[in-house]
Amino acid sequence: MENVHLAAEDEDDLYSGYNDYNPTFDSEELDNDVGFQQAVRTSHGRRPPMTAKFPGTALGGRPIGTSFGSRMPMGSSMGRPTTGAVQDGAARPMTAVRAAGYSSSLTRGSTFDPLGQSRGPAPPLEAKNEDTPEEKIKILEKKVNDLIEESCLAQGNGDLQLALEKAKEAGRKERALVRQREQTGTADHITLDLTYSVLFNLANQYANNDMNTEALNTYQVIVKNKMFNNAGRLKVNMGNIYFKQKNYPKAIKFYRMALDQISNAHTEMRIKIMQNIGVSFIRMGQYSDAITSFDHIMSESPNIKTGFNLILCYYAIGDRERMKKSFQKLICVPLGIDEEDKYISPNDDPHANLLIEAIKNDQLHQMERERKALAEKYIMTSAKLIAPAIESTFAAGFDWCVDMVKSSQYVELANDLEINKAITYLRQKEFNQAVETLKTFEKKDSRVKSAAATNLSFLYFLEKDYDQADRYADLAMNADRYNPAALINKGNTVFVKEDYEKAAEFYKEALRNDSSCTEALYNLGLTYKRLGRLEEALDCFLKLHAILRNSAQVMYQLANLYEMLEDPHQAIEWLMQLITVTPTDPHVLAKLGELYDNEGDKSQAFQYYYESFRYFPSNIEVIEWLGAYYIDTQFCEKAIQYFERATLIQPNHVVWQLMVASCYRRSGNYQKALETYKDIHRKFPENVECLRFLVRLCTDMGLKEVQDYATKLKKVEKMKEIREQRVKSGRESSARGRREGSASSDSGQSSHGTSAKGERLSVKLRSLPGSNEPYEASSQRDLDASYVDPLGPQMERPKTAAKKRTEEDEFADEELGDDLLPE
């Protein structure tokens, strides 16, 4: 009972205080709650439910003491028997909690901090002393390695200049590192691998930046240092640089030095170096030495490239038998790839199918396909090269190559060689032989049959035998419906029959089979253009332009479509792009001139018309425009040369000669004009316009020949009247005669009013005969006594005759006097 603590008489009632404010549940004031803070310090986890003023609790009574200092089991906070006498006012440590880091001291104001966070963060680790020489060396070594890595990454990204800068900086840092080691007396610890890496990377970057001299010097530093292991291999790199410089003897020298320093254990490297030696001999034209190297390689480790080079060497020296042997070696070279059968599922096992799908297009299979395609390319090229040389005729040579290929692992190439044989016939313009060769494929497998029928269809299409072209196009489609070339040929045969809707369907089907088929897209655009669906045609050609950026045909079609859509500015823009691709195309330049002329920009139009005339001086339309331009600008002398050229191009068209004479007259050279008119009269004695000008000029100049020309004019007019009586459709004949008989516009006084207004010559020339309506002496003309100057009214000239006139010199304003006509 001594150890039992009883409630004192002066303590409050046990049941009092329940209505008072209880701060136990006030979590915001826990820091200021003395009882709570004392409890968590002394009996955390064993504290009984708290009540107000309960005897023996932290709120009411004094704490139950223990024998402080004794190593007895501690008492509980529930009032169980304690291990020692009660010590009022002194709190004892609770040993069960003390090991966890809690204290029994009742320090007022302390907080609950079991992890000791109130003590602040842990002191930082002791920093390394970077001032020591060893640490400085380590940091410098790391910087050098980082710079080498950055240089390599920059090279991989294509930034060669940055890669070189990083390599140079690494070299500077490495030299500083070596000096620092020498100063600290640790020169024995110099890392040779780091020095080698720095120098090798620097030389490599010099070579990549075409700084060949610096690269060679750096490689020489490495090679001469005997402390570097296997540095002799870098002589291959030096040989490559000399090869790039086309210094082939020195390249061969370094290749051989590298070959001597590489042991026989490295077979693959030795083979590659010998390939380099052989290629260098080919560049030097020493085919015999190259053959020696390639023969050794083919006997040790044959490969496709070496076999192809060997065939080229024998072809260069003209050795037929060895060409054949080399071709046989070439087709026997093992490719080292798996059969395609492993990519075909043998059963319905879903796991096996998933595996096959995964490896069907992986990088390994892609590499195998590339290697096989390269081998087929070399074999096809070799066969086409040696076929005309190994036998008396190329056909016999092709047959031998085909027989050899059929007995090899490249059996499928035999048919391709046969088709190449037909194409060779075409190049030699032996069309019948080509057709016969292609017809032999009609009974073979579908793929080859389709290819042969496609070529036959195209040949017949070029010969305009559209029925045969259509027949073979159908045959090609039946053999392989997914052959886009066959569908295009079929569409072409339908296109020429003007069944544009059906042709468009074939072109669309070809595009569905091969979306990159540019021929089908181009033809589809032309078809839409013929159908008047200009927007769809424009869409086709814009897509095609995205694929073929520099195609002149596509650009011209786009310009033409924009012109048809009445958008001349876009048309001009596309034509401007076109002349950057074909700057000397006269028709494009003339088209640009026409568009600028329609826009009213005469100076730009003249520039492009003149450029067109320079490249193609025989275009009548361009000559006509240039002549009219000079007449409009009152430079008739310059217009003469263009009309004279038109006279040379179309000597039977009298209109050009009349233009020349009129230019002479308007420029004041009346004597030359008279001679020209006389010459025209000799060539075209029945030309009414010429006779009218002769009568007028002779009258003005007071010449005696005027009576003769007036008589001839009257006879021609009478003959014209007789012809008109014999024509049934006089109205149509008269209209045609006016078009043919006038030099510049409809004859008669009414046309002169238009001429007097100075219209441009090109407008007047539209009423003149075209190239299909030549001015001939026998052609029918609508003769009239009146005439019009084809160049319009002329400037007033000095009077050459004795008779004075007050009116302007306009021929059409005056009628011939009675005294000039015969009796």
C-alpha positions in Angstrom: 0.0 0.0 0.0 3.0 2.3 0.3 3.3 2.4 -3.3 -0.4 3.1 -4.0 -1.2 6.7 -4.6 -4.6 7.7 -3.2 -6.5 10.8 -4.1 -6.0 13.6 -1.6 -8.9 15.0 0.2 -8.3 18.5 -1.1 -8.6 17.3 -4.8 -11.7 18.1 -6.8 -14.6 15.8 -7.3 -14.0 13.0 -9.8 -17.1 13.9 -11.7 -16.5 17.6 -12.0 -15.2 19.4 -15.0 -17.1 17.6 -17.7 -18.7 20.7 -18.9 -15.5 22.6 -19.0 -13.6 23.3 -22.2 -11.4 20.2 -23.0 -8.3 21.1 -25.0 -7.6 17.5 -25.8 -9.3 17.6 -29.1 -8.0 21.0 -30.1 -5.3 19.9 -32.5 -4.3 23.5 -33.3 -3.2 24.1 -29.6 -1.3 20.8 -29.1 2.0 22.6 -29.1 0.9 24.7 -26.1 -0.8 21.8 -24.3 1.6 21.1 -21.4 0.0 17.8 -20.4 0.1 16.5 -24.0 3.7 17.5 -24.4 4.7 15.8 -21.1 2.8 12.7 -22.0 4.5 12.2 -25.3 7.9 12.7 -23.7 7.3 10.1 -21.0 4.8 7.4 -22.2 4.3 7.6 -25.9 2.0 4.8 -27.0 1.0 3.8 -23.5 -1.0 6.8 -22.5 -4.6 6.0 -21.3 -7.7 7.9 -22.5 -7.5 11.3 -21.0 -10.2 12.7 -18.7 -10.3 15.9 -16.8 -8.5 15.9 -13.4 -8.3 12.1 -13.3 -6.0 11.0 -10.4 -2.6 10.1 -11.5 -2.8 11.7 -14.9 -0.8 14.5 -16.4 -3.8 16.8 -15.9 -4.6 16.2 -12.3 -2.1 14.4 -10.1 1.5 14.2 -10.0 3.3 11.6 -12.2 3.9 8.1 -10.8 7.5 8.0 -10.0 10.1 5.2 -10.4 13.3 4.6 -8.6 15.4 6.9 -10.7 18.8 5.4 -11.3 17.9 1.8 -10.7 17.8 -0.7 -13.6 14.5 -2.2 -12.7 11.5 -2.6 -15.1 9.7 0.7 -15.5 6.1 1.3 -14.3 3.3 1.9 -16.6 1.2 5.0 -16.8 -1.9 3.1 -15.6 -0.7 3.0 -12.1 0.7 -0.5 -12.0 3.1 -1.3 -9.1 6.2 0.7 -9.6 9.8 -0.4 -9.0 10.7 2.2 -6.4 9.4 4.8 -4.0 7.5 7.7 -5.3 9.5 10.8 -5.7 7.2 13.8 -5.9 7.9 16.3 -8.6 10.6 14.3 -10.3 10.0 12.5 -13.6 11.9 9.4 -14.2 13.1 8.1 -17.6 11.1 5.4 -19.2 13.5 2.8 -20.4 11.1 1.2 -22.8 11.0 4.3 -24.9 14.4 5.8 -24.3 16.0 3.5 -26.8 13.9 5.0 -29.5 15.4 8.4 -28.8 12.8 10.0 -26.6 13.6 11.9 -23.5 11.7 11.9 -20.1 12.7 15.4 -19.3 9.7 17.8 -18.9 11.2 20.7 -20.6 8.4 23.2 -21.1 7.9 24.4 -24.7 9.7 21.5 -26.5 8.1 19.9 -29.6 7.5 16.4 -30.8 10.5 15.6 -33.0 11.3 11.9 -33.0 13.5 12.1 -36.1 15.5 15.0 -34.8 14.6 17.2 -37.7 14.7 20.3 -35.4 18.5 19.9 -35.3 18.6 21.1 -39.0 20.0 19.5 -42.1 23.0 17.2 -41.9 26.3 18.8 -42.5 27.4 18.6 -46.1 29.9 16.0 -47.2 33.4 17.2 -47.1 34.2 18.7 -50.5 37.1 17.3 -52.5 40.0 19.5 -52.7 40.2 20.4 -56.4 43.4 22.3 -56.0 45.5 19.1 -55.8 47.4 18.3 -59.0 45.9 14.8 -59.2 42.4 16.2 -59.1 43.2 18.8 -61.8 44.6 16.1 -64.0 41.5 13.9 -63.6 39.2 16.8 -64.5 41.2 17.6 -67.5 41.1 14.0 -68.7 37.4 14.0 -68.4 37.1 17.2 -70.4 39.2 15.7 -73.2 37.1 12.6 -73.4 33.9 14.7 -73.4 35.2 16.8 -76.3 36.1 13.7 -78.3 32.6 12.4 -77.8 31.0 15.7 -78.8 33.2 15.8 -81.9 32.0 12.3 -83.0 28.4 13.2 -82.3 28.7 16.4 -84.4 30.1 14.4 -87.2 27.2 11.9 -87.0 24.8 14.8 -87.2 26.5 16.2 -90.3 28.0 19.3 -88.7 31.6 18.7 -89.9 32.8 22.2 -89.0 31.7 21.8 -85.4 33.2 18.4 -85.2 36.6 19.8 -86.4 36.5 22.6 -83.8 35.8 20.1 -81.0 38.6 17.9 -82.2 41.0 20.8 -82.2 39.9 21.8 -78.7 40.4 18.3 -77.5 43.9 18.3 -79.0 44.7 21.5 -77.1 43.4 20.2 -73.8 45.3 16.9 -74.3 48.6 18.8 -74.8 47.9 20.9 -71.7 47.3 17.6 -69.8 50.6 16.2 -70.9 52.5 19.3 -69.8 50.7 19.3 -66.4 51.8 15.7 -65.9 55.4 16.5 -66.8 55.3 19.4 -64.3 54.0 17.2 -61.5 56.5 14.5 -62.2 53.9 11.9 -63.2 54.9 11.7 -66.9 55.0 7.9 -66.5 51.3 7.9 -66.1 50.5 9.6 -69.4 47.6 7.7 -71.1 48.6 6.7 -74.6 45.1 5.6 -75.5 43.8 9.1 -74.9 46.6 10.7 -77.0 45.9 8.2 -79.8 42.1 8.9 -79.7 42.7 12.6 -79.8 45.1 12.5 -82.8 43.0 9.9 -84.7 39.8 11.9 -84.3 41.5 15.1 -85.3 42.9 13.5 -88.5 39.6 12.0 -89.3 37.8 15.4 -89.0 40.5 17.0 -91.1 39.8 14.5 -93.8 36.0 15.0 -93.6 36.5 18.7 -94.1 38.7 18.1 -97.1 41.8 19.5 -95.3 43.9 16.7 -96.8 47.3 18.0 -96.0 46.6 18.5 -92.3 45.0 15.1 -92.1 48.1 13.5 -93.7 50.4 15.3 -91.3 48.3 14.2 -88.3 48.2 10.6 -89.5 52.0 10.7 -90.0 52.4 11.8 -86.3 50.5 8.7 -85.2 52.2 6.3 -87.6 55.7 7.4 -86.7 55.1 7.0 -83.0 56.3 3.4 -82.2 54.5 3.5 -78.8 51.1 3.2 -80.5 50.1 -0.3 -81.2 48.6 -1.2 -84.7 49.2 2.4 -85.9 50.3 0.9 -89.2 46.7 0.2 -90.1 46.1 4.0 -90.4 48.2 3.9 -93.6 45.0 2.7 -95.3 43.4 6.0 -94.3 46.3 7.8 -95.8 46.0 5.8 -98.9 42.3 6.8 -99.1 43.3 10.4 -98.9 45.8 10.1 -101.8 43.1 8.2 -103.8 40.7 11.1 -103.3 43.5 13.4 -104.5 43.8 11.2 -107.6 47.4 10.5 -106.6 47.0 6.8 -107.4 50.7 5.6 -107.3 51.1 7.0 -103.8 47.7 5.5 -102.7 48.9 2.1 -103.9 52.2 2.5 -102.0 50.4 3.2 -98.7 47.9 0.4 -99.3 50.8 -2.0 -99.8 52.5 -0.7 -96.7 49.3 -1.2 -94.7 49.0 -4.7 -96.2 52.5 -5.6 -95.0 51.8 -4.6 -91.4 48.5 -6.5 -91.1 48.8 -10.2 -90.2 47.1 -12.9 -92.2 44.7 -13.5 -89.3 42.8 -10.4 -90.4 41.6 -11.9 -93.7 38.7 -9.6 -94.3 40.7 -6.4 -93.8 43.4 -7.7 -96.2 40.8 -8.5 -98.8 39.4 -4.9 -98.6 42.8 -3.4 -99.0 43.5 -5.5 -102.0 40.2 -4.3 -103.5 41.4 -0.7 -103.0 44.7 -1.6 -104.8 42.8 -3.1 -107.7 40.5 -0.1 -108.1 43.5 2.2 -108.0 45.1 0.2 -110.8 41.9 0.5 -112.9 42.0 4.3 -112.4 45.5 4.3 -113.7 44.6 2.1 -116.7 46.8 -0.7 -115.6 44.2 -3.4 -116.1 46.7 -6.4 -115.9 47.8 -5.4 -112.4 44.2 -4.9 -111.4 43.4 -8.3 -112.7 46.1 -9.8 -110.5 44.6 -8.3 -107.4 41.0 -9.2 -108.3 41.9 -12.8 -109.3 43.6 -13.3 -105.9 40.5 -12.0 -104.1 38.1 -14.2 -106.2 40.2 -17.3 -105.3 40.4 -16.4 -101.5 37.1 -14.7 -100.7 34.9 -14.1 -103.7 32.4 -11.3 -103.7 30.0 -9.6 -106.1 31.8 -6.3 -106.5 35.2 -7.9 -107.1 33.7 -10.2 -109.7 32.1 -7.3 -111.5 35.4 -5.3 -111.5 37.2 -8.4 -112.9 34.7 -8.6 -115.8 35.3 -4.9 -116.5 39.0 -5.4 -116.6 38.8 -8.3 -119.0 36.3 -6.3 -121.1 38.8 -3.5 -121.3 41.6 -5.7 -122.6 39.2 -7.6 -124.9 39.8 -11.1 -123.5 36.6 -13.0 -124.6 37.4 -16.3 -122.9 38.3 -14.8 -119.6 35.2 -12.6 -119.7 33.1 -15.8 -119.9 35.0 -17.4 -117.1 34.7 -14.3 -114.9 31.0 -14.2 -115.6 30.6 -17.8 -114.5 32.5 -17.0 -111.3 30.3 -14.0 -110.7 27.0 -15.9 -110.9 28.5 -18.6 -108.5 29.4 -16.1 -105.7 27.5 -17.1 -102.6 25.4 -14.2 -101.2 25.2 -15.6 -97.7 21.5 -14.9 -97.3 18.7 -17.3 -96.2 16.1 -18.6 -98.6 12.8 -16.8 -98.9 11.0 -20.0 -97.8 11.7 -19.2 -94.2 9.4 -16.2 -94.5 6.5 -18.4 -95.5 4.4 -20.0 -92.8 4.4 -23.8 -93.1 1.3 -24.3 -91.0 -1.4 -22.4 -89.2 0.5 -22.1 -85.9 -0.4 -18.5 -84.7 2.9 -18.2 -82.8 4.9 -19.1 -85.9 2.9 -16.7 -88.0 3.5 -13.9 -85.5 7.2 -14.6 -85.6 7.3 -14.6 -89.4 5.4 -11.3 -89.6 7.9 -9.8 -87.2 10.9 -10.8 -89.2 9.4 -10.4 -92.6 10.4 -6.7 -92.9 13.0 -6.3 -90.2 16.4 -4.8 -90.8 18.1 -8.1 -91.5 15.6 -9.1 -94.2 15.9 -5.6 -95.7 19.7 -6.0 -95.8 19.3 -9.4 -97.5 17.0 -7.9 -100.1 19.4 -5.1 -100.8 22.3 -7.5 -101.2 20.3 -9.7 -103.6 19.1 -6.7 -105.6 22.7 -5.4 -105.9 23.9 -8.8 -107.1 21.2 -9.0 -109.7 22.1 -5.5 -110.9 25.8 -6.4 -111.3 24.9 -9.6 -113.1 22.4 -7.8 -115.5 24.9 -5.1 -116.2 27.7 -7.6 -116.8 25.6 -9.6 -119.2 24.5 -6.5 -121.2 28.1 -5.4 -121.3 29.8 -8.6 -122.5 27.0 -10.0 -124.6 28.0 -8.1 -127.8 31.7 -8.8 -127.1 31.9 -12.5 -126.4 30.3 -13.7 -129.6 30.1 -12.6 -133.2 26.6 -11.1 -132.7 25.1 -9.7 -129.6 22.1 -12.1 -129.9 24.4 -15.1 -129.6 26.2 -13.4 -126.7 22.8 -12.8 -125.0 21.8 -16.4 -125.6 25.1 -17.7 -123.9 24.5 -15.4 -120.9 20.9 -16.6 -120.6 22.0 -20.2 -120.6 24.6 -19.6 -117.9 22.1 -17.7 -115.7 19.5 -20.4 -116.1 21.9 -22.9 -114.6 22.8 -20.7 -111.6 20.9 -19.5 -108.5 19.6 -16.5 -110.4 17.2 -18.4 -112.6 14.6 -15.6 -112.6 17.1 -13.2 -114.2 17.0 -15.3 -117.4 13.7 -13.8 -118.5 14.8 -10.3 -117.7 17.9 -10.9 -119.9 15.6 -12.0 -122.8 13.6 -8.8 -122.4 16.8 -6.7 -122.4 17.8 -8.5 -125.6 14.6 -7.2 -127.2 15.3 -3.7 -125.9 18.8 -3.9 -127.4 17.1 -4.7 -130.7 15.0 -1.6 -130.3 18.1 0.5 -129.7 19.6 -0.8 -132.9 16.3 0.0 -134.7 15.7 -3.7 -135.5 12.0 -3.5 -134.6 10.9 -6.7 -136.2 13.6 -8.7 -134.3 12.5 -7.0 -131.1 8.8 -7.9 -131.7 9.7 -11.5 -132.5 11.8 -11.8 -129.3 9.0 -10.4 -127.2 6.4 -12.6 -128.8 8.3 -15.7 -127.5 7.1 -14.8 -124.0 3.4 -15.3 -124.7 3.5 -18.8 -123.4 5.7 -18.2 -120.3 4.7 -17.4 -116.8 2.4 -14.5 -116.1 4.9 -12.0 -114.8 7.2 -12.3 -117.8 4.3 -12.5 -120.2 2.9 -9.3 -118.8 6.2 -7.4 -119.2 6.7 -8.6 -122.8 3.1 -7.8 -123.8 3.4 -4.4 -122.2 6.5 -3.6 -124.4 4.8 -5.0 -127.5 1.7 -2.8 -126.8 3.9 0.2 -126.5 5.8 -0.6 -129.7 2.6 -0.9 -131.7 1.2 2.3 -130.1 4.3 4.2 -131.3 3.7 2.7 -134.8 0.1 3.9 -134.6 -1.2 0.4 -135.0 -3.8 1.0 -132.3 -5.6 -2.3 -132.8 -2.5 -4.4 -132.1 -1.6 -2.1 -129.2 -5.0 -2.7 -127.7 -4.7 -6.4 -128.2 -1.4 -6.7 -126.4 -2.5 -4.3 -123.7 -5.4 -6.7 -123.0 -3.0 -9.6 -123.0 -0.7 -7.9 -120.5 -3.7 -7.0 -118.3 -5.0 -10.6 -118.3 -1.5 -11.9 -117.4 -1.1 -9.4 -114.5 -4.1 -7.1 -113.7 -1.9 -5.2 -111.2 0.6 -4.2 -113.8 0.3 -0.3 -113.9 2.2 -0.1 -117.2 -0.3 -2.5 -118.9 -3.2 -0.4 -117.6 -1.6 2.8 -118.9 -1.1 1.3 -122.3 -4.8 0.2 -122.3 -5.8 3.7 -121.3 -3.7 5.2 -124.1 -5.4 3.1 -126.7 -8.8 4.2 -125.4 -7.6 7.8 -125.3 -6.8 7.9 -129.0 -10.3 6.7 -129.7 -11.6 9.7 -127.8 -13.3 7.6 -125.1 -11.9 9.8 -122.4 -14.1 8.6 -119.5 -13.0 5.0 -120.0 -9.4 6.1 -120.4 -9.6 8.0 -117.1 -10.9 4.8 -115.4 -7.8 2.8 -116.5 -5.5 5.6 -115.4 -7.2 5.6 -112.0 -6.8 1.9 -111.6 -3.1 2.2 -112.5 -2.8 4.8 -109.7 -4.6 2.5 -107.2 -2.1 -0.2 -108.0 0.9 2.1 -107.8 0.3 5.5 -106.3 3.7 6.7 -107.5 3.1 6.0 -111.1 3.7 9.4 -112.6 2.8 8.4 -116.2 -0.8 7.5 -115.1 -1.1 10.7 -113.1 0.1 12.8 -116.1 -2.2 11.0 -118.6 -5.2 11.4 -116.1 -4.6 15.2 -116.1 -4.6 15.3 -119.9 -7.8 13.3 -119.9 -9.5 15.7 -117.5 -8.3 18.5 -119.6 -9.9 17.0 -122.7 -13.1 16.5 -120.8 -13.2 20.2 -119.7 -12.8 19.3 -116.0 -10.1 21.9 -115.6 -10.0 22.0 -111.8 -9.5 18.2 -111.5 -6.8 18.4 -114.2 -5.1 21.1 -112.2 -5.2 19.0 -109.1 -3.5 16.1 -110.9 -0.7 18.3 -112.3 -0.2 20.0 -108.9 0.2 16.5 -107.3 2.6 15.5 -110.1 4.6 18.7 -109.6 5.1 17.8 -105.9 6.7 14.5 -107.2 8.6 15.8 -110.2 9.7 19.2 -109.1 11.7 20.1 -112.3 9.5 18.5 -114.9 9.1 21.1 -117.8 6.0 19.3 -119.2 4.2 19.5 -115.9 5.0 23.2 -115.5 3.8 23.9 -119.0 0.5 22.0 -118.4 -0.1 24.0 -115.2 0.5 27.3 -117.0 -1.8 26.2 -119.8 -4.5 25.2 -117.4 -4.3 28.6 -115.5 -4.5 30.3 -118.9 -7.7 28.3 -119.7 -9.0 29.2 -116.3 -8.5 32.9 -117.2 -5.8 33.5 -114.5 -3.0 35.0 -116.6 -0.9 36.0 -113.6 -0.7 32.4 -112.4 0.1 31.3 -115.9 2.9 33.8 -116.2 4.3 32.7 -112.8 4.4 29.0 -113.9 6.0 29.9 -117.2 8.6 32.0 -115.4 9.4 28.9 -113.3 9.5 26.9 -116.5 12.2 29.1 -118.2 14.4 28.5 -115.2 14.4 24.8 -116.1 14.5 25.3 -120.0 15.7 28.8 -120.6 16.2 28.4 -124.3 12.7 27.0 -125.2 11.5 29.4 -127.9 7.8 28.4 -127.7 7.7 29.0 -123.9 9.3 32.5 -124.5 6.8 33.2 -127.2 3.9 32.2 -124.9 5.2 34.5 -122.2 5.3 37.3 -124.8 1.8 36.6 -125.8 0.5 36.7 -122.2 2.3 39.9 -121.5 0.9 41.4 -124.8 -2.6 40.4 -123.7 -2.0 42.1 -120.4 -0.9 45.3 -122.3 2.8 45.2 -121.2 4.4 45.8 -124.6 7.9 46.1 -123.3 7.9 42.8 -121.5 6.2 41.2 -124.5 8.8 42.5 -126.9 11.6 41.2 -124.6 10.3 37.6 -124.6 9.3 37.7 -128.3 12.8 38.9 -129.2 14.4 36.1 -127.1 12.1 33.6 -128.8 13.2 34.9 -132.2 16.9 34.6 -131.2 16.6 30.9 -130.4 14.1 30.1 -133.2 14.1 32.7 -136.0 11.6 30.7 -138.2 8.4 31.2 -136.2 6.1 33.1 -138.4 3.9 34.3 -135.5 6.8 35.8 -133.6 8.2 37.4 -136.8 4.7 38.9 -137.5 4.5 40.3 -134.0 8.0 41.8 -134.0 7.4 43.5 -137.4 4.1 44.9 -136.2 5.7 46.2 -133.0 8.3 48.1 -135.0 5.7 49.6 -137.3 3.6 50.7 -134.3 6.7 52.4 -132.8 7.4 54.1 -136.2 10.6 52.1 -136.9 9.7 50.7 -140.3 13.4 50.2 -141.2 13.8 47.6 -138.4 10.6 45.9 -139.4 12.0 45.2 -142.9 14.4 42.5 -141.7 11.7 40.5 -140.1 9.4 40.6 -143.1 12.3 39.7 -145.4 12.9 36.6 -143.2 9.2 35.8 -143.4 9.6 36.0 -147.2 12.3 33.4 -147.1 10.2 31.1 -145.0 7.1 31.5 -147.1 8.2 32.6 -150.5 4.7 31.9 -152.1 3.0 34.2 -149.7 2.9 37.6 -151.4 1.8 39.4 -148.2 5.3 39.4 -146.7 6.8 40.9 -149.8 4.1 43.6 -149.9 4.9 44.4 -146.3 8.6 44.8 -147.2 7.7 47.2 -150.1 5.3 49.2 -147.9 8.0 49.5 -145.2 10.4 50.9 -147.8 7.7 53.4 -149.0 6.8 54.5 -145.5 10.5 55.1 -144.6 10.9 57.4 -147.7 12.9 55.0 -149.8 10.6 55.2 -152.8 13.1 53.9 -155.3 13.7 50.7 -153.3 9.9 50.4 -152.8 9.4 50.7 -156.6 12.0 48.0 -157.3 10.4 45.7 -154.7 6.9 46.2 -156.2 8.3 45.4 -159.7 10.0 42.3 -158.4 6.7 41.3 -156.8 4.9 41.9 -160.1 7.3 39.6 -161.9 6.6 36.8 -159.4 2.9 37.4 -159.1 1.7 39.1 -162.3 -1.9 38.8 -161.5 -1.7 40.4 -158.0 -4.0 43.4 -158.0 -2.5 45.1 -154.9 0.9 45.1 -156.4 -0.4 46.7 -159.6 -2.3 49.4 -157.7 0.8 50.4 -155.8 2.9 50.4 -159.0 0.3 52.7 -160.7 0.3 55.0 -157.8 4.1 55.2 -157.3 4.7 55.6 -161.0 2.2 58.5 -161.1 3.8 60.2 -158.1 7.3 59.8 -159.5 6.2 60.8 -163.1 7.4 57.6 -164.7 6.4 56.5 -168.2 5.6 52.9 -167.1 2.4 54.1 -165.5 0.3 53.5 -168.7 1.5 49.9 -168.9 0.7 49.0 -165.4 -2.7 50.7 -165.7 -3.5 48.5 -168.7 -2.4 45.4 -166.9 -4.6 46.4 -163.9 -7.6 46.7 -166.2 -7.0 43.4 -167.8 -6.7 41.7 -164.4 -9.9 43.2 -163.3 -11.8 42.0 -166.4 -10.4 38.5 -165.9 -11.7 38.7 -162.4 -15.2 39.6 -163.5 -15.3 36.7 -165.9 -14.3 34.3 -163.1 -17.0 35.7 -160.9 -19.6 34.9 -163.5 -18.6 31.3 -163.5 -18.8 30.9 -159.7 -22.1 29.6 -158.5 -21.8 30.7 -154.9 -20.7 34.2 -155.7 -21.2 35.5 -152.2 -18.9 32.8 -150.6 -16.3 33.2 -153.3 -16.3 37.0 -153.0 -15.7 36.7 -149.2 -12.9 34.3 -149.7 -11.5 36.4 -152.5 -11.4 39.5 -150.2 -9.4 37.5 -147.6 -6.9 36.4 -150.2 -6.7 39.5 -152.3 -6.1 42.1 -149.7 -2.6 42.7 -148.3 -3.7 44.0 -144.9 -7.6 44.3 -144.7 -10.8 44.1 -146.7 -10.5 46.0 -149.8 -12.7 49.0 -150.5 -13.1 52.5 -149.1 -14.8 51.3 -146.0 -11.7 49.4 -144.8 -9.6 52.4 -145.3 -11.3 54.2 -142.5 -10.1 51.5 -140.1 -6.7 51.6 -141.5 -6.5 55.3 -141.2 -6.9 54.9 -137.4 -3.5 53.2 -137.2 -4.5 49.8 -136.0 -1.7 47.4 -135.1 -0.4 45.3 -138.0 -1.0 42.0 -136.3 -4.7 42.8 -136.1 -4.8 43.5 -139.8 -2.8 40.5 -140.7 -5.5 38.2 -139.3 -7.5 38.9 -142.5 -4.5 37.8 -144.6 -4.2 34.3 -145.9 -2.8 31.7 -143.5 -0.1 29.2 -144.2 -2.6 26.9 -145.8 -3.9 29.6 -148.1 -0.8 30.8 -150.0 -0.8 33.7 -152.4 -0.4 32.1 -155.8 -0.8 33.6 -159.2 -3.5 31.1 -160.0 -5.6 31.8 -156.9 -8.9 33.6 -157.2 -9.0 37.1 -155.9 -11.7 39.8 -155.5 -10.2 42.6 -157.6 -11.2 46.1 -156.9 -9.9 49.4 -158.3 -9.4 50.8 -154.8 -6.6 49.7 -152.4 -5.4 50.1 -148.9 -1.9 50.4 -147.6 -1.3 47.3 -145.5 0.8 49.3 -143.0 -1.8 52.0 -142.5 -1.5 55.7 -143.3 2.0 56.9 -143.7 3.7 60.2 -142.6 3.6 63.1 -145.0 6.7 62.9 -147.2 8.6 65.4 -149.3 7.0 65.9 -152.7 8.9 64.0 -155.5 6.6 64.8 -158.4 6.2 68.2 -160.1 2.5 68.2 -159.5 1.5 69.7 -156.2 -1.0 68.0 -153.8 -2.8 69.4 -150.8 -4.2 66.2 -149.4 -2.3 63.5 -147.5 -0.6 60.7 -149.3 -3.3 58.1 -148.8 -3.6 55.8 -151.8 -7.2 54.8 -151.0 -8.5 58.4 -151.1 -7.9 58.9 -154.8 -9.2 57.1 -157.8 -7.1 56.7 -160.9 -7.5 59.5 -163.5 -9.1 58.8 -166.8 -5.9 59.9 -168.6 -4.0 57.0 -166.9 -6.4 54.3 -168.2 -6.1 52.9 -171.7 -8.4 54.1 -174.5 
